[in-house]
Amino acid sequence: MKNIWIIGAGRFGKKAVSAMKRHYPQAAVTVVDHSSQACAAIDHPTVTTICMDGVSYLYHYLKNGAEPDWIIPVIPVHLAFEWMRLRLLSEHRMEPVEIPEAVKRSLPNVHSGKSGEIFVSVASFICPENCPEPSDICTHTRQPRTLILHQRLQSLCCPPFVNVVLQSQQLAPGIGGLRPQSLWDGLAEVLASRFPVLLSTACKCHGVVQAFRIIPSSADRHQP
């Protein structure tokens, strides 16, 4: 573990900083947030803070071959979706599509977001912030785990949608991260699809899902 980007400097961003410096003290940690006040509150001598919109930072500085080991999203947007939207913007646009009711019915504890996305959780309660995310039992209820959410999402079959799932992996109790390669792989799947896409980011317990189709910019130019 050499290089970690934390996208967001709020409450959970501060928690991620503390956890990463505790578990990986030699790692270079960079925290990105649009708020100068939030960045100033990250008071750690070996942490770099950058005052910039997190999605824009990822768009400008995430490069193949020069990537961090992990990206920790702690901002209130679907980071993978927004990053892909910017990556595609020069030649495509993302057109939102309604998430099928069959998909919603097949997932636990679904809550609708403001932009057509849905938030999904195995838990119907507020999880402990220091949950170690065991595979066999629930930390809170001590009952056997009934499903692993990212696996459930990967198993979804809802033609004509193409299903793209990015797995968030736990780096410390309560802190999940994405491998940069999973973003690139997900983007390649989206670009290769001629059909609507269900894009999800999820760990074992929680996730977010958005549905869209990509339309080449040339198609807009040819419309009357």
Buried (B, 14 or more C-beta within 10 A) or exposed (E): BEBBBBBBBBEBBBBBBBBBBEEBEEBBBBBBBBEEEBBEBBEBEEBEBBBBBBBBBBBEBBEEEEBBBBBBBBBEBBBBBBBBBEBBEEEBBBEEBEBBEEBBEBBBEBEEBEEBBBBBBBBEEEBEEEBEBEEEEBBEEEEEBEEBBBEBBBEBEBEEBBBBBBBBBBBBBBBBBBBBEBBBEBBEBBBEBEEBBBBBBBBBBBBBBBBBBBEEEEEEEEEE
